[in-house]
Amino acid sequence: MTSQPEGWRKSTHSGHEGDCVEVGRHVGTTAVRDTKARTRGRLELGPTPWATFLTGLKRA
């Protein structure tokens, strides 16, 4: 059995119509998934790529 990320939480910037992104922790990575398509997979980023991703979001 493949382990799954834990502690999924919804973004505070997500819409009320279900248009949201969730973030969870998974064995040294941060996982991101679309709540409308939870079974379609997730993106997992290590600490450095995750920090770069957040920095890019903050600049947008």
PyMOL commands that set and color helices and strands:
alter all, ss='L'
color gray80, all
select helices_A, chain A and resi 35-40+47-59
alter helices_A, ss='H'
color red, helices_A
select strands_A, chain A and resi 6-10+21-26+29-34+43-45
alter strands_A, ss='S'
color yellow, strands_A
deselect
rebuild
show_as cartoon
